[in-house]
Amino acid sequence: MNNKYDNTGAFWPRGKKENDQAGKKYPAFEGKMTVGGQLYYLGLWVNEKPTEGQPKMSFKINKPGEKPKGDGVPF
């Protein structure tokens, strides 16, 4: 497969949604990436106050067709 966007991805800010549940941590950004011609969905969480040894950002790759859900990457 010859695709100039293969092995690339991008993130967009995720706004609050009507069906968000109180108390759940949702990704700050959502995105997509293509690897080997297969589309994957991404969720990226930002840790606003990381302590020593904690990452500033964490992400999760979801199987094709499975969009990111809340509480995926706790800090």
Backbone bond lengths (Angstrom), bond angles and torsions (degrees), N, CA, C in turn:
res aa  C-N    CA-C-N  psi(-1)  N-CA   C-N-CA  omega(-1)  CA-C   N-CA-C  phi
1 M - - - 1.457 - - 1.523 108.59 -
2 N 1.304 116.55 126.06 1.449 121.55 -179.94 1.525 108.89 -106.14
3 N 1.319 115.83 96.26 1.460 120.92 -177.47 1.520 107.98 -129.48
4 K 1.320 117.84 120.62 1.469 119.89 -177.31 1.527 112.56 -66.68
5 Y 1.338 117.86 -13.78 1.458 120.63 179.42 1.525 112.86 -100.75
6 D 1.330 117.90 4.81 1.457 120.09 178.73 1.529 109.13 -65.93
7 N 1.322 116.33 143.33 1.467 124.16 -178.23 1.521 111.76 64.52
8 T 1.325 116.60 32.68 1.455 121.66 175.66 1.524 109.75 -132.83
9 G 1.315 115.46 165.24 1.456 120.30 178.06 1.509 110.72 -161.77
10 A 1.338 115.76 173.56 1.460 121.26 -179.63 1.518 109.47 -153.68
11 F 1.342 116.04 153.71 1.460 123.16 178.13 1.521 109.64 -118.55
12 W 1.339 115.62 147.98 1.460 123.37 174.61 1.516 108.22 -129.51
13 P 1.341 118.40 146.89 1.464 120.12 177.14 1.524 110.65 -59.15
14 R 1.320 115.92 140.35 1.464 121.82 178.07 1.518 108.11 -103.74
15 G 1.279 116.80 116.77 1.459 120.73 176.49 1.526 110.62 -82.65
16 K 1.309 115.84 165.14 1.461 121.11 176.66 1.522 108.94 -63.93
17 K 1.331 115.58 138.82 1.460 120.97 -178.83 1.518 110.56 -114.66
18 E 1.326 116.34 153.59 1.467 121.46 -177.37 1.521 113.49 -56.47
19 N 1.319 117.52 -36.92 1.466 120.24 -176.31 1.530 113.69 -90.02
20 D 1.341 118.42 8.92 1.468 120.95 175.38 1.522 109.95 -63.98
21 Q 1.323 116.08 138.20 1.461 120.86 179.94 1.527 109.98 -97.55
22 A 1.313 116.13 137.92 1.460 121.69 179.43 1.526 109.74 -60.29
23 G 1.323 116.48 139.18 1.450 121.75 176.94 1.521 115.14 89.61
24 K 1.316 118.53 -13.90 1.463 121.51 178.33 1.520 109.48 -88.22
25 K 1.324 115.25 145.55 1.457 121.22 176.12 1.520 108.26 -93.83
26 Y 1.314 116.23 118.57 1.451 121.84 179.22 1.526 109.11 -106.11
27 P 1.332 117.07 154.15 1.464 118.61 179.43 1.524 111.39 -62.08
28 A 1.333 115.69 144.02 1.458 120.99 176.24 1.526 110.20 -75.88
29 F 1.334 115.88 -26.91 1.460 122.24 179.57 1.519 108.79 -134.82
30 E 1.317 115.99 147.75 1.456 122.48 172.97 1.515 107.41 -124.63
31 G 1.318 116.28 152.62 1.445 118.55 -179.17 1.508 112.70 -160.02
32 K 1.314 113.52 -174.03 1.456 121.95 179.50 1.515 108.12 -138.45
33 M 1.337 115.84 152.22 1.454 120.54 172.31 1.524 108.18 -145.61
34 T 1.306 115.08 154.38 1.452 121.22 178.97 1.523 107.73 -118.99
35 V 1.326 115.99 126.16 1.463 122.12 178.01 1.526 107.38 -132.50
36 G 1.308 116.09 123.81 1.453 120.14 -179.56 1.516 112.87 59.44
37 G 1.334 116.56 30.74 1.454 121.36 -179.49 1.521 113.95 80.30
38 Q 1.343 117.85 0.53 1.461 122.46 -178.21 1.533 109.91 -103.39
39 L 1.317 117.98 131.59 1.459 123.20 -179.93 1.520 110.60 -83.90
40 Y 1.338 116.74 132.46 1.464 123.25 176.24 1.521 108.22 -124.63
41 Y 1.335 116.38 150.42 1.456 121.95 176.57 1.527 109.13 -102.00
42 L 1.330 116.56 145.87 1.458 122.64 -176.13 1.519 110.99 -123.16
43 G 1.309 116.29 146.67 1.452 123.34 170.29 1.515 107.76 -126.81
44 L 1.328 118.60 133.09 1.462 122.44 -178.60 1.523 109.12 -125.54
45 W 1.318 115.80 124.72 1.457 122.92 178.88 1.522 108.58 -105.89
46 V 1.332 117.03 140.38 1.458 122.85 178.39 1.518 108.14 -110.81
47 N 1.324 115.82 124.83 1.458 122.00 177.12 1.525 107.05 -90.77
48 E 1.328 116.64 104.75 1.467 121.33 -175.24 1.525 113.45 -68.82
49 K 1.334 116.86 -26.02 1.468 120.17 -178.16 1.526 110.11 -133.92
50 P 1.337 117.30 67.50 1.459 118.10 -179.33 1.525 111.31 -69.49
51 T 1.310 115.15 139.15 1.457 119.62 173.09 1.521 107.22 -91.51
52 E 1.305 116.56 173.24 1.460 120.46 -177.53 1.527 111.17 -54.48
53 G 1.289 115.97 127.86 1.453 121.05 178.64 1.519 114.73 91.29
54 Q 1.324 117.69 -10.36 1.464 120.27 178.88 1.526 109.76 -92.11
55 P 1.324 116.61 146.93 1.457 118.88 178.72 1.529 111.75 -75.67
56 K 1.312 115.72 153.27 1.465 121.48 174.91 1.523 109.99 -76.33
57 M 1.340 115.97 -33.69 1.465 121.32 179.07 1.523 109.45 -138.28
58 S 1.325 115.04 148.43 1.457 122.36 174.70 1.520 107.61 -136.08
59 F 1.325 116.30 149.83 1.456 118.17 178.30 1.515 110.51 -137.90
60 K 1.318 114.33 162.32 1.451 121.88 179.64 1.520 107.95 -132.94
61 I 1.325 115.16 136.84 1.458 121.63 176.63 1.519 107.32 -102.19
62 N 1.309 116.24 126.06 1.458 121.34 179.42 1.514 110.63 -103.89
63 K 1.307 114.89 149.31 1.460 121.58 178.96 1.526 109.60 -58.70
64 P 1.322 116.68 155.29 1.464 119.41 178.21 1.529 111.47 -52.55
65 G 1.316 115.40 132.36 1.458 120.65 178.91 1.516 114.07 83.92
66 E 1.327 118.85 -4.58 1.471 122.93 -179.32 1.520 108.38 -111.14
67 K 1.325 116.74 103.01 1.460 120.99 -177.37 1.533 110.83 -77.55
68 P 1.352 117.47 156.14 1.467 121.48 -179.84 1.526 111.97 -59.27
69 K 1.336 115.81 144.15 1.447 122.08 178.24 1.523 109.44 -122.02
70 G 1.321 117.29 165.58 1.456 121.78 179.31 1.523 112.32 -64.93
71 D 1.326 116.32 159.50 1.456 125.24 178.67 1.516 113.06 61.42
72 G 1.316 117.46 29.02 1.453 120.22 -179.22 1.510 114.75 -79.18
73 V 1.335 118.43 -36.30 1.457 121.36 -176.70 1.528 108.92 -134.54
74 P 1.325 117.83 92.76 1.469 119.12 177.94 1.519 111.00 -79.91
75 F 1.328 116.02 154.34 1.472 120.33 176.01 1.500 108.80 -101.51
